[in-house]
Amino acid sequence: MTATGLRGDDLVLGYSGTTVVHGVSVRMAPGEVTALIGPNGSGKSTVLRSLARLHAVESGRISVGGGADAGRLEDAAPLSAREFARRVTLLSQSRPHPSGLAVRDVVAFGRHPHRRRFAALDDADRAAIASAMGLTGVEAMADRPVDQLSGGELQRVWLATCLAQDTGVLLLDEPTNHLDLRYQVEILDLVHQLAADHGTALGIVLHDLNHAATVADTVVLLHRGRVAAVGEPAAVLTAEHLSEVYELPIAVHDDPDTGLLRIEPRARHHERRRRPFAATA
């Protein structure tokens, strides 16, 4: 895998003539995790899909670089779909549900950009598939039909498919969705590992702000299709920023055990839960 960077500059995006993203700029650098956060409808997934060239750009530019040119990005528009897919892959929220296939066969889909049409898997393909399945912990279910998997298991299989594509940029749209606590932690650990140990550029949409505080090098806070704040987690995940964007009182503090930021929304029932019970006669 070669070091690859991805950037979107001044992106304007919309649906059916209605603009929903207004001049957003984001950057995914090799070896770093960039988290996109914000309320529903803020444009997070739309931006991510545009970076994967799955959503048309009204104006602005998508740039990508690889190898020695990772710091000098080129316009992604002239690249063929196959060329682009060798550099960037996306784990989206909505994916087809394959039927009649084993897990190993689904993971092998990720090798398509690297193979000639109708060509059999070669040693490099098989090694990439095995590595992806090992990283995501699905090797034990390699021969199971995907029809028999739970939602969380299938989520990990699709992530393995993305990893088998062996790109320098990995875009993840809410990858912890449908996963129990254990696998949420394991996916976030894997995201950190891919960036730190493999030099992958990670762009990840997250709803859980504590997950963003845990895994991100850079946080992009979106609000109504615009960047409300961008920078290191401590600079973006502040009570002031979050309370304004989410329109809800939010407290932020340092966890004394981990040293990480902890974000706590203050719902209306919060104080009621803390009140002592009144004594009765």
Salt bridges, closest charged atoms under 4 A:
ASP9 OD2 - ARG7 NE 2.89
GLU74 OE2 - ARG87 NH1 3.07
ASP123 OD1 - ARG126 NH2 2.85
ASP125 OD1 - ARG111 NE 2.84
ASP143 OD1 - ARG104 NH1 2.62
GLU153 OE2 - ARG144 NH1 3.65
GLU174 OE2 - HIS207 NE2 3.46
GLU186 OE2 - ARG182 NE 3.09
ASP208 OD2 - HIS211 NE2 3.68
GLU247 OE2 - ARG224 NH2 3.18
GLU264 OE2 - HIS253 NE2 3.12
GLU264 OE1 - ARG266 NH2 3.76
